[in-house]
Amino acid sequence: FFTRKEIYKYGSIPPSFFFRSQTQTKVNSEGRLLNKRNISRDCYMTVFVDNMELPDFSTVDQIISNTDDIIGIEIYSGIANPNKFTLQSNGCGTVLIWTNRY
């Protein structure tokens, strides 16, 4: 879990830049999040922003312009994640992003 205080250290940047610096995630050329630990195939992570699942074709940068809007991030790199999100997860990991919008 990353709190606002930890995210603030990165400055005001597009969220994809934050995820590029994490050990669990990588960002492909389209801007979508992948599980870095699954090297055998592209394993796209399921992303939720304020409890709403992003469509497969969306990127985090399209929804959130910079990290100033983010108050918390949770990254689950495997099938384990909070029960509320288990049925919607694809097994490649889940990213939960909480913003100050709501």
N, C-alpha and C positions, 0 to 999 in steps of 0.2 A: 504494500500500500504506500502510495506517495501522497503526502499532505501538501497543502498550498505552500507551506514554508519550504519544503523540498523542491517543489516545482518552480518556485520563485527564483531559486538560485540560477536557473537556466535563462532567466530574463524573458522578455516578451518575444517569443519565437513561434513559428507555426508548430502545432502539435506534432507533426511528422518528424521534426528535428529532435524533439524530446524522445520519441520512440526509437529513433535511429541510435540513440546513445544507450539504450537498455540492452541487457544481456539476453532477455527472453524474446525480444521482438526485432524484426527487420522490416523495412519499408521497401516495397518494390517500385519499379519505375512509374507505375500508375498511381502510387501513393497509398496503396492498400497495405494493411498490417499482416505480416506472416509470422508464424511461430518459427523462431530461429533454430530451435532445437530439433526440428523435423527436417533433416537434410535430404531425405529420400524423395520428397515431392513438395510442391508448393502447398502449404497448409495455411489457408487463410483463417485468421482469428475472427471470432464473432465479436463485434464491437457494439456496446450500448452506451448511449449518451443520455444521462438523466432517465434511465429505465427504458428508453426507446431503442430498439435494435436498428442499426444502420442497414440500409439495403445493400446487397452484395456489391453493387456498382459504385457505392459512395465511398468517399475517403473522409478521414477525420478532419483534414484541412478544409473540406467543403462545408462542414457543419460548424466548426469552431475556428475562428480566424487566428487566434493566438492563445498562448498559454495563460494570459491574464484572466481569461474567463473560467479557467479550471481551478476547482478547489480540492479535488482528489482524484486519484487514479488507482485502480486495482488491476493487476495483471495476473491471470491464471493461465499458466502455459500448457496445462494438460486438460484432462477431462474433469478434474475436480474444480468446482466453482460453487458459489452460493446456490442453494436449491432453487431459488426463484428463477435462475437463468439456465438451469440444467437442460430442460427440454429444448431450448432454442439453440444451445451450443452445438457446434459441429464436430467436437472432439479435438479440434486443433488449438483450443485455448479460447479464453474469453477476456476481453478488456472492458472494464467498467470505467466510465468517465463521468465525474460529477462536476457540474458547472454552477456558477452563481446566478444563473438565469432564472431558476425556479425556487 
